[in-house]
Amino acid sequence: MTAPAGDLNTFGRLRDVATRFVGRTPTRVFQAIQASDRVVAVGGGYMRFGHATESFKTSNVHLPQWESATRLGRPLFLLPQSIGPLGRSRNAVREILASAERVYVRDERSFEDLRDISTVRRAPDLAVMELAKDLNLLERSPSGGTIGLIFRPLRGRTAYPDSVRRLSERLTQSGAIGLLQSSAGSGNQDDAFMRSVGVQPADRLLNRLTVHSERPSVTVSVRLHGSLQSLLAGVPSIHLSYERKGFSAYDDLGLSNWVHNAYSFDPELVAEQAHSLREDSSGYWNSIVIAQAKIENARQQLLLDLAAFLTD
């Protein structure tokens, strides 16, 4: 498969501009690739050109690494991630993907868009695989406790902030809220957003969920990693998804009843689900148990595929 010169030139210009803006290139990464026999990469949404910021980051960081592996003739294996939208760089990206030994994607939209490339396979997110593998070892949170909220700002003018405010008010009126979690740092100013909609964020961050003695009985999270980290801590989570990855992860887990579009969710319905899970989450966990075998089979297939790649 050969990409039109215009696509490759566009990619090159984006990378050149980004390199001048940042002031340096990740030479240590390139040197590591050059010194390696094979390259295995993992990421969440590496290949995204949905808007200018995504295009800038992809063109400056991720594509140059993969392109250098291709140029140096290093076999490339990509672990599950979301790919797209590709925009004007579609052909250039597809050329790199077609040259890889294997490309795993974690959502249906990515797979449907790339299924004609023979190297592409569909598999669950790595965190989903980890959860299914250790499901029987999880210490599930007790019922009747609090409901934790994990919110974040979203792009665009939508009803989302008002829906978040209504959901928070509904749960506050019932007295169920006792833990509000936020992500802070690295550009993730969730606490500022929460204050903007009238919600007072707590001091406890998401990464303390697994070690804090007062775990909530359920969380409602707009961040996928917030929901998955909750699940790994034994806390059922309702996910308000703003990207393709969230819907696919919850479908893989058998939890499609507990995932909603963040831009158009019904605060009343989500509040009702949160209260229900707070009192009895057995049906929720049973749904994951039913999906467990399929996820484990996918994990074993990926491991076999990776082992073959590393030993060929």
C-alpha positions in Angstrom: 0.0 0.0 0.0 1.5 3.3 -1.0 0.3 6.7 0.4 -0.1 9.6 -2.0 2.9 12.0 -1.7 0.6 14.8 -0.5 -0.4 12.9 2.6 3.2 12.0 3.5 4.3 15.6 2.9 1.5 16.9 5.1 2.7 14.6 7.9 6.3 15.7 7.4 5.4 19.4 7.6 3.3 18.8 10.7 6.2 17.0 12.4 8.7 19.7 11.3 6.6 22.5 12.7 6.1 20.6 15.9 9.8 19.9 16.3 10.7 23.6 15.9 8.0 24.5 18.4 9.1 22.1 21.0 12.7 22.8 20.4 14.0 19.2 20.4 13.3 15.7 19.1 13.0 12.6 21.2 16.4 11.3 20.0 16.7 8.8 22.9 13.6 7.1 21.7 14.9 6.9 18.2 18.3 5.6 19.4 16.5 2.9 21.5 14.5 1.8 18.4 17.7 1.7 16.4 19.4 -0.5 19.0 16.4 -2.9 19.2 15.5 -5.9 17.1 11.7 -5.4 17.5 9.4 -2.7 18.7 6.3 -3.2 20.9 4.2 -0.2 21.6 1.1 0.5 23.7 -1.0 3.5 24.1 -4.6 4.8 24.5 -5.4 7.1 21.7 -2.2 7.5 19.8 -3.5 7.9 16.4 -6.0 10.8 16.6 -6.5 13.7 14.3 -9.9 14.9 15.5 -8.8 18.5 16.1 -5.6 20.6 16.0 -4.2 19.7 19.4 -4.6 15.9 18.7 -3.0 16.3 15.3 -0.1 18.2 16.8 0.6 15.7 19.5 0.3 12.7 17.2 2.5 14.2 14.5 5.1 15.3 17.0 5.4 12.3 19.2 3.8 9.1 18.1 4.0 9.0 14.3 7.7 9.8 14.2 8.4 6.9 16.5 6.5 4.4 14.4 7.8 5.8 11.2 11.3 5.4 12.4 10.7 1.8 13.3 9.3 1.3 9.7 12.2 3.1 8.1 14.8 1.2 10.1 13.1 -2.1 9.2 12.2 -3.0 12.8 9.2 -5.3 13.1 6.4 -3.4 14.9 3.7 -4.8 17.2 1.0 -2.4 18.5 -0.9 -3.5 21.6 -4.7 -2.6 22.0 -5.5 1.1 21.4 -8.0 3.3 19.7 -7.0 4.7 16.3 -8.9 7.5 14.7 -10.3 9.8 13.5 -7.4 10.0 10.9 -8.6 13.0 8.9 -6.2 14.1 6.2 -3.4 11.9 7.5 -5.5 8.8 6.8 -3.4 7.3 4.0 -0.1 8.0 5.6 -1.2 6.4 8.9 -2.7 3.4 7.1 0.7 2.9 5.3 2.5 2.6 8.6 -0.2 0.3 10.1 0.0 -2.0 7.0 3.7 -2.3 7.4 3.4 -3.4 11.1 3.6 -7.1 12.0 0.4 -6.7 14.1 -2.0 -3.9 15.1 -4.4 -4.5 17.9 -7.3 -2.0 18.3 -9.6 -1.9 21.4 -12.9 -0.6 19.9 -15.3 -1.5 17.1 -15.1 1.9 15.3 -11.3 1.6 14.9 -11.6 -2.0 13.8 -14.3 -1.3 11.2 -12.3 1.6 9.8 -9.2 -0.5 9.4 -10.5 -4.1 9.0 -9.3 -4.2 5.3 -5.7 -4.0 6.6 -4.6 -7.6 7.2 -2.5 -6.9 10.2 -5.3 -5.4 12.3 -7.0 -7.4 15.1 -9.7 -6.5 17.6 -9.1 -7.2 21.3 -10.3 -5.6 24.6 -8.4 -2.9 26.4 -5.4 -4.2 28.5 -7.1 -3.0 31.7 -10.2 -4.9 30.7 -8.1 -8.0 30.3 -6.5 -7.5 33.6 -9.8 -7.0 35.3 -11.3 -10.2 33.8 -8.2 -12.2 34.8 -8.3 -11.1 38.5 -12.1 -10.8 38.9 -12.3 -13.6 41.4 -9.6 -12.0 43.6 -11.3 -8.6 43.9 -12.5 -7.5 47.3 -15.8 -5.9 46.4 -16.8 -2.8 48.1 -19.7 -3.0 50.7 -23.2 -1.9 49.9 -24.9 1.1 51.5 -21.9 3.4 51.3 -21.2 6.5 49.4 -21.3 7.3 45.7 -18.1 8.8 44.2 -18.2 11.2 41.3 -15.3 11.5 38.8 -15.9 14.4 36.4 -13.8 16.2 33.8 -14.4 19.1 31.4 -15.4 18.2 27.8 -14.9 20.1 24.6 -17.7 22.0 22.9 -20.9 23.8 24.0 -23.3 21.1 25.1 -25.7 20.3 27.9 -23.0 18.3 29.7 -22.2 20.9 32.5 -25.8 21.3 33.3 -26.4 17.5 33.3 -23.4 17.1 35.7 -24.9 19.7 38.0 -28.3 18.1 38.0 -26.8 14.6 38.7 -24.7 16.0 41.6 -27.7 17.8 43.0 -29.9 14.7 42.8 -27.3 12.5 44.6 -26.6 15.2 47.2 -30.3 15.5 48.1 -30.4 11.8 48.8 -27.4 12.0 51.1 -25.5 9.4 49.1 -22.5 11.5 48.1 -19.6 11.2 50.5 -16.7 11.0 48.2 -15.9 13.2 45.2 -12.7 12.3 43.3 -10.8 14.3 40.9 -7.7 14.0 38.6 -5.2 16.8 38.9 -1.9 17.6 37.2 -0.6 17.0 33.7 -3.2 19.2 32.3 -6.1 17.4 33.9 -7.8 20.1 36.0 -10.9 18.2 36.9 -11.2 20.0 40.2 -11.6 23.4 38.5 -14.4 22.0 36.3 -16.2 20.6 39.3 -16.1 23.9 41.1 -17.4 25.6 37.9 -20.6 23.5 38.1 -21.1 24.0 41.8 -19.5 20.7 43.0 -16.9 20.9 45.7 -14.1 18.4 44.9 -12.6 16.3 47.6 -8.9 16.1 48.4 -8.8 12.3 47.6 -7.5 11.6 44.2 -8.5 8.6 42.0 -5.1 6.9 42.5 -5.9 6.6 46.2 -9.1 4.6 45.6 -7.5 1.2 46.1 -5.6 2.1 49.3 -8.2 4.3 51.1 -10.1 2.4 53.8 -13.4 4.3 53.1 -14.1 3.1 49.6 -17.4 4.2 48.0 -20.0 1.6 47.1 -20.2 2.9 43.5 -18.7 5.5 41.3 -19.9 7.5 38.4 -17.0 8.4 36.1 -16.6 10.5 32.9 -13.0 9.2 32.6 -12.7 5.7 31.4 -9.6 5.1 33.5 -11.7 6.3 36.5 -14.3 3.6 35.9 -11.7 0.9 35.2 -9.6 1.8 38.2 -12.8 1.7 40.3 -13.6 -1.8 39.0 -10.0 -3.0 39.7 -10.5 -1.8 43.3 -13.8 -3.8 43.5 -16.1 -0.7 43.1 -18.8 -0.9 40.5 -18.8 2.1 38.2 -21.2 3.8 35.8 -19.3 5.3 32.9 -20.3 8.5 31.1 -18.4 8.0 27.9 -17.2 10.8 25.6 -15.1 8.6 23.3 -15.5 5.3 21.4 -13.1 3.5 23.8 -15.6 3.7 26.7 -18.5 2.1 24.9 -16.4 -0.8 23.6 -14.7 -1.4 27.0 -18.1 -1.6 28.7 -19.5 -3.8 25.9 -16.5 -6.2 26.3 -17.2 -6.3 30.0 -20.9 -7.1 29.5 -21.8 -3.7 31.1 -23.5 -2.0 28.2 -26.5 -1.1 30.5 -24.2 1.0 32.7 -22.5 3.2 30.0 -24.1 6.4 28.7 -23.1 9.1 26.3 -21.6 11.9 28.4 -22.9 14.6 26.1 -26.6 13.5 26.3 -27.0 11.3 29.4 -30.2 11.4 31.5 -29.2 12.6 35.1 -32.3 11.0 36.6 -31.6 7.6 35.0 -27.9 7.6 36.1 -28.9 8.7 39.6 -31.3 5.8 39.8 -28.7 3.3 38.6 -26.2 4.6 41.1 -28.6 4.2 44.0 -29.5 0.7 42.8 -25.9 -0.4 42.6 -25.2 1.2 46.0 -27.7 -1.2 47.5 -27.1 -4.3 45.4 -24.4 -4.7 42.8 -24.6 -8.5 42.3 -26.2 -8.3 38.9 -23.5 -5.9 37.8 -20.7 -8.3 38.8 -22.5 -11.3 37.3 -22.5 -9.5 34.0 -18.7 -9.3 34.1 -18.5 -13.0 35.1 -20.5 -14.0 32.0 -18.1 -12.0 29.8 -15.0 -13.2 31.6 -14.4 -16.3 29.4 -14.5 -14.4 26.2 -12.2 -11.7 27.5 -9.7 -14.4 28.8 -9.7 -16.1 25.4 -8.9 -12.8 23.7 -6.0 -12.2 26.3 -4.6 -15.7 25.6 -4.7 -15.1 21.9 -2.9 -11.8 22.2 -0.2 -13.4 24.4 0.3 -16.2 21.9 0.5 -13.6 19.1 3.0 -11.5 21.0 5.1 -14.5 22.0 5.4 -15.6 18.3 6.4 -12.0 17.4 9.1 -11.9 20.0 10.6 -15.3 19.1 10.4 -15.3 15.3 
